Structure formats: C-alpha cells, structure tokens
Amino acid sequence: MLCVRWYLRYPLSYRHLEEMMAERGLSVDQTTVYRWVQAYAPEIEKRCKADLKPTNDSWRVDETYIKIKGEWKYLYRAVDSAGNTIDLMLSAKRDAKAAQNFFLQSFKSLS
C-alpha cells in the first residue's frame, strides 16, 4: 500500500519504487507495483477523498491511461503547485465530456 500511495502522491515511476523498496530490504518487481496501483488506486481514492489537504489557487491536470482488470481506463488527476492532490477521476473514455466532468468535479471539491 505504501508503494501505491507514493506512486499516486509523488512523481515517481514504478522503477523508482522498486529501487526504494530494495533499499528497505524488500524485493518487489516494478510490474507488481503497477498491478497494485491498478487494483488499489480506486479504493484509495474513494477512502481518502474527504481527507485531502487544502489546496492553493494554482493547479494543473495530469492525464494518463492505465489498465484495470484488463480494460484501459483514463486517469485524470488535478494537482496544485505544492503537489497536493485536488481530485482524481477514472474514466472509460477520453473525450471532451469526460474532461468537462472532471473539471466540474474538481471545481466542486475546491469549494
């Protein structure tokens, strides 16, 4: 769970996390970390959303795609300039409607 949390919170790659765990005496493959992120990120998002830190007015949006249970999903993530996560959203589609829904959801979470 620590690897998943660090991956979602900090700009780390799966390879970085593999090396960090090796420094702590744990042998974890980067593919395993990738699978953990796919499996546990939605649950972490659901449980932690209410406890996110307050953010400042400057923020940006990251977008990537990940495979979850054999299906490709788009992960949208809003991050402020201090690196605090504002909001996360998984979407089956990458289109204007999905982006608009994410922005509206993000604006609501700011207020």
C-alpha positions, 0 to 999 in steps of 0.5 A, a space after each residue: 500500500 505504501 508503494 501505491 500511495 507514493 506512486 499516486 502522491 509523488 512523481 515517481 515511476 514504478 522503477 523508482 519504487 522498486 529501487 526504494 523498496 530494495 533499499 528497505 530490504 524488500 524485493 518487489 518487481 516494478 510490474 507488481 507495483 503497477 498491478 497494485 496501483 491498478 487494483 488499489 488506486 480506486 479504493 484509495 481514492 474513494 477512502 481518502 477523498 474527504 481527507 485531502 489537504 487544502 489546496 492553493 489557487 494554482 493547479 494543473 491536470 495530469 492525464 494518463 491511461 492505465 489498465 484495470 482488470 484488463 480494460 484501459 481506463 483514463 486517469 485524470 488527476 488535478 494537482 496544485 503547485 505544492 503537489 497536493 492532490 485536488 481530485 482524481 477521476 477514472 474514466 472509460 473514455 477520453 473525450 471532451 465530456 469526460 474532461 468537462 466532468 472532471 473539471 466540474 468535479 474538481 471545481 466542486 471539491 475546491 469549494 
